[in-house]
Amino acid sequence: MSERVSGRGWVTHSVKGFLVSLVVLGLLGGGLVLFFIKGLYLLPDKVCDAAVQRDIVIRTLPRARSADEWSEQGGAGRHFSFACRVSTSGHSILSGQVDLRDSSRTAWEDHYGSLAGHQVVRVTAGGVEALAQTDGDKGSASVYVPCAPATVQEGTASHAYALVADAGVTGRSRATGEELRQALTDFAYQLTEHAYKLAECRDHRAFPKELPRYNKDR
């Protein structure tokens, strides 16, 4: 015996089928979108010789299909340097470099202030200091921590030796304004903490878990 389907039943069946199709397509579409933006999430938990937490990179750079990380130590003693770069398929690059310099805090502040247009915010903790640019969305950050290398005799430098880190973004960034400056500072700070171990600084220093947050009203 054949079964007759009323017009109303056919419409109900069709609507249900259409809704199910939309749900399936939505799930497939979401999966495709995730596939094309998961590049940063495929990086190691800590990038650049395990120096920096991946979460900081994700906060800073826009989502992308793929991402690569690179780091390199150059020189030793008074010529020490450590560089880190994370790049994406979207042509955004987060980079930072830590150099051992013969520089006082005052000289560092004056130099950075001139580059950043004299509009900077500053935080300090445990003998570590950081400055960040406040004018414009691009932003930049720098960290200063005293470091006397074991290979340099005391009293031979005109100023105190220090590790100085500079960090910035080339291309588009995910964060802007205050969030960008904070992310860049966190990036530079973790680079500096890692570099402090590699540089074999004469004095042991206990680094705080993180630097104080910038006040938004500054």
C-alpha positions, 0 to 999 in steps of 0.5 A: 500500500502506498503512503500519501504525504500531505502538502503540509507534511512535505513542507515540514519535512523540507524545512527540517531538512533545510535547517539541518543542512544549515547546521551542517554547513555551519559546522563545516564552515567553522572548521574551515575557518579554524583551519585557516586561522590556527597558525599561531596556536600550532606554535610551541607553548613557549617560542624562541628557545622557550623564552616567551609564552605563546599566549603573548604572541597570540595576544599581539599578532592577528590570526593567520593560516600559518606562523613560524618562530626563530631565535638566535644568540649572537656573541658573548660577554660584552658582545652578547645579543639574543634575538627572537622573531615570530612571523605569520602568513599574513605578513605580520612580524613580532620581533625583539632583541636583547643586547648587552650595552654599556649604558646607564638608566638615564642614558637608556631613558633619554635614548628611548624617549627621543625615539618614541616621541617623548610620550612614554609610560614606565613601570619598574619592579625588582630592579627591572625597568620598562618603557613603552610608547604611548603615541600612536597604535603601533607602539614599541617597548623596551626593558632595562636590567643591570647585567655585569658579564663575568668576562668583564672586570669590575670598574672597567666600564664608563657606565653600568652594563645592562641588558636592553630589550627592544620589541615591536610589530611590523605589519598588522597587529591584533592588539592596539593601543594600551593592549599592544603596549602591554603585550610588547612589554611582556614580550620584551620582559620574558626575552630579557629574563631568558637572555639574563641566563644566557648572558651569564650575568655576574650577579644573580637576580630574581625576576618577578613573575611579571612587571606591573601593569600600565595604568590606562590613565597615564 
